[in-house]
Amino acid sequence: MSSRVPGDLGPEPSVEEFETLVLGLGNILWADEGFGIRAVEALNEAWTFPEGVRVMDGGTQGIFLMPWVRTATNLLILDAIDFGLEPGSLRLIEGDDVPRFMGVKKVSMHQAGFQEVLMTAQLSGEFPERIALVGVQPELLNDYGGSLRLVVREQVPGAVALAVEVLRRWGIEPRARNATLPDRDRVGPGELNITDYEFGRPAAREGES
């Protein structure tokens, strides 16, 4: 797995490169909207995967993720979703319900674009055979430069556990890492890892949140 600039999709993948796509969606610059990216970072840092599994930061690429989705036999998505629940609520959605939840009460424009990806893949007959969504109910979105709210951040380990559970049900066996992940093998925004990102944000001025 090679490192890449966030948002750079690289060359279009061939069918032989992977069978299962684990895709984090979102924008780390807008508070809880970054959940999917932070969750896929944590998943990749804690677990290794057999050949045929691609773990990817999909960012806000929307329709530009089409080649990757059309290639995948299995698709697992991690994202912040407005389920209309209490902030921090974690849900697992599977099968035909996934496109519907990606399109209801959109958290961001990236979800409009990605719903279009799913719908186009369905119409073209290139939809993944198995699809699942691990989503969290956001607490706050309109905080530019903000990190995950505590109630949402606390759900990252739970999202990782759900993702591992889904992959195992699909016959894929992740293995816990026994060494620190080299920088070249990380996914996500690289130098904007969550610790450095939070440390580097200026303190709020009095009267601001």
Secondary structure, DSSP 8 states (H G I E B T S, - for coil): -----TT---S---GGG-SEEEEEE--TTBGGGGHHHHHHHHHHHHEE--TTEEEEEEET-GGGGHHHHHH-SEEEEEEE---SS-TT-EEEEETTHHHHHHHSS-SSHHHHHHHHHHHHHHHHT---SEEEEEEE--S----BTB---HHHHTTHHHHHHHHHHHHHHTT---EE-SS---GGG--S-GGG-HHHHHHHS----TT--
